[in-house]
């Protein structure tokens, strides 16, 4: 039995008299993939994560001094040697090795209040075991000096790297970053 709940299809199975549910694709079969701002269809798993209207955290405020997530998430993928690899459009590829600012929500990769290595995501983390979006909606950040962890949005500035063959499947990294008020 399949039930649609909170944007996900749930499948129920009866195993030894106990009902168990498994998660499947958030889109029912035959549903066209979502579209980007230009109306072009996005393959499943692409695009910025969804900022839940129930989130206790405010969405990212509009800023003109940061690269928009819509730019970073406007990519496609292809299969190459049994791997899914990103295909970067010219505006994204042009950002490689540039000093730029990004705004997002911290996903710590180390314990402690002060972070030197973390992921910056386009939407806030809602589950400690889940990523809020695909690799196109996260940037690995390595800082010069520690940045104090907070739940609200942060802005970092550093050297931006467009990654073509990262062993962890990341698409972007910022190095020598500093926190910007």
C-alpha positions as CSV (number, residue, x, y, z in Angstrom):
1,X,0.0,0.0,0.0
2,X,1.3,3.5,-0.9
3,X,0.3,6.6,0.9
4,X,1.3,10.2,0.1
5,X,2.4,12.0,3.3
6,X,4.1,15.3,3.7
7,X,5.6,15.3,0.2
8,X,6.8,11.7,0.3
9,X,5.3,8.4,-0.9
10,X,5.3,5.9,1.9
11,X,5.0,2.2,1.3
12,X,3.6,0.0,4.0
13,X,4.6,-3.7,4.3
14,X,3.3,-6.3,6.7
15,X,6.3,-8.1,8.1
16,X,5.7,-10.8,10.8
17,X,2.5,-9.0,11.8
18,X,4.2,-5.6,12.1
19,X,3.5,-2.8,9.7
20,X,6.7,-1.1,8.5
21,X,7.0,1.9,6.2
22,X,9.8,2.7,3.7
23,X,10.4,6.0,2.0
24,X,10.6,6.1,-1.7
25,X,10.8,8.9,-4.3
26,X,9.2,12.2,-3.2
27,X,7.5,12.4,-6.6
28,X,4.9,9.8,-7.7
29,X,5.7,7.8,-10.8
30,X,4.9,9.8,-14.0
31,X,5.2,13.2,-12.3
32,X,7.4,15.5,-14.3
33,X,10.5,16.7,-12.4
34,X,10.4,20.2,-10.9
35,X,11.5,23.2,-12.9
36,X,14.1,25.8,-12.2
37,X,13.4,29.6,-12.3
38,X,13.6,29.6,-16.2
39,X,11.1,26.8,-16.4
40,X,13.6,24.1,-17.5
41,X,13.0,20.7,-15.9
42,X,15.4,19.7,-13.2
43,X,16.5,16.1,-12.9
44,X,15.6,14.4,-9.6
45,X,18.0,15.4,-6.8
46,X,19.0,18.7,-8.2
47,X,18.2,22.2,-7.1
48,X,18.3,23.9,-3.8
49,X,16.8,22.1,-0.9
50,X,13.3,23.0,0.3
51,X,12.9,25.5,3.1
52,X,10.0,24.2,5.0
53,X,7.3,26.7,5.9
54,X,7.3,25.0,9.4
55,X,11.0,25.7,9.9
56,X,11.7,27.8,13.0
57,X,14.6,29.5,11.0
58,X,14.0,32.4,8.7
59,X,14.9,31.8,5.0
60,X,18.0,33.5,3.7
61,X,17.6,37.3,3.5
62,X,18.2,38.9,0.1
63,X,21.7,40.2,-0.3
64,X,23.5,41.7,-3.3
65,X,27.0,41.0,-2.1
66,X,26.8,37.2,-2.2
67,X,26.5,34.6,-5.0
68,X,23.0,33.4,-5.3
69,X,22.2,29.7,-4.7
70,X,20.2,29.7,-7.8
71,X,23.4,30.2,-9.8
72,X,25.2,27.3,-8.0
73,X,22.2,24.9,-8.3
74,X,21.6,25.6,-12.0
75,X,23.7,22.7,-13.2
76,X,23.1,19.4,-14.9
77,X,24.7,15.9,-14.4
78,X,25.8,13.2,-16.7
79,X,27.0,9.6,-16.3
80,X,30.7,9.1,-17.0
81,X,32.5,5.8,-16.3
82,X,29.7,4.7,-14.1
83,X,29.8,7.9,-12.0
84,X,27.4,10.8,-11.9
85,X,29.4,13.9,-12.6
86,X,28.3,17.6,-12.6
87,X,28.2,19.6,-15.8
88,X,28.8,23.3,-15.0
89,X,27.4,26.0,-17.1
90,X,29.8,28.9,-18.1
91,X,28.6,31.3,-15.3
92,X,29.4,28.7,-12.6
93,X,32.7,27.6,-14.2
94,X,33.7,31.2,-14.3
95,X,33.6,31.4,-10.5
96,X,36.5,28.9,-10.1
97,X,39.4,30.4,-8.1
98,X,37.6,33.7,-7.6
99,X,37.2,35.4,-4.2
100,X,33.5,35.5,-3.4
101,X,30.9,35.6,-0.7
102,X,28.3,33.0,0.0
103,X,25.4,33.0,2.5
104,X,23.9,29.9,4.0
105,X,23.4,27.7,7.0
106,X,26.2,25.9,8.8
107,X,26.4,22.1,9.0
108,X,29.3,21.5,11.4
109,X,31.7,18.7,10.5
110,X,33.6,19.0,13.8
111,X,32.5,19.3,17.5
112,X,32.6,22.6,19.3
113,X,31.3,26.1,19.1
114,X,34.0,27.4,16.8
115,X,34.2,25.8,13.4
116,X,37.0,25.7,10.9
117,X,35.6,23.0,8.6
118,X,31.8,22.8,7.8
119,X,29.3,22.6,5.0
120,X,27.3,25.7,4.1
121,X,23.8,24.8,2.9
122,X,21.2,26.7,1.0
123,X,18.5,25.8,3.6
124,X,18.7,25.1,7.3
125,X,19.3,21.6,8.6
126,X,16.1,20.0,9.8
127,X,17.5,16.6,10.7
128,X,20.9,15.8,12.2
129,X,21.2,12.7,10.0
130,X,20.0,14.2,6.7
131,X,21.4,16.6,4.1
132,X,19.0,19.4,3.2
133,X,19.7,19.1,-0.5
134,X,22.0,17.6,-3.1
135,X,25.7,18.4,-3.6
136,X,24.7,21.4,-5.7
137,X,23.1,23.0,-2.7
138,X,26.1,22.7,-0.3
139,X,29.6,24.1,-0.2
140,X,32.5,22.7,1.8
141,X,34.1,25.6,3.8
142,X,37.6,25.6,5.2
143,X,38.4,28.8,7.2
144,X,41.5,30.8,8.1
145,X,40.2,31.5,11.6
146,X,37.3,29.8,13.4
147,X,33.7,30.9,12.7
148,X,31.3,30.7,15.6
149,X,28.5,28.2,15.0
150,X,25.0,29.6,14.9
151,X,21.7,28.3,13.7
152,X,20.9,31.5,11.7
153,X,22.4,32.2,8.3
154,X,26.1,33.1,8.1
155,X,28.1,34.8,5.3
156,X,31.6,33.6,4.4
157,X,34.2,35.0,2.0
158,X,37.1,33.0,0.5
159,X,38.5,31.4,-2.6
160,X,35.8,29.5,-4.4
161,X,36.6,26.2,-6.1
162,X,34.5,24.4,-8.7
163,X,35.3,20.7,-8.2
164,X,35.4,18.2,-11.0
165,X,36.4,15.0,-9.4
166,X,36.0,15.3,-5.6
167,X,36.3,11.9,-3.9
168,X,33.4,12.8,-1.5
169,X,31.1,13.8,-4.3
170,X,31.2,17.5,-3.5
171,X,30.7,20.1,-6.2
172,X,32.1,23.2,-4.5
173,X,34.6,24.3,-1.8
174,X,35.7,27.6,-0.3
175,X,39.1,27.9,1.2
176,X,40.8,30.5,3.3
177,X,37.4,31.7,4.3
178,X,36.5,34.3,6.9
179,X,33.2,35.0,8.5
180,X,31.5,38.3,7.3
181,X,29.1,40.1,9.6
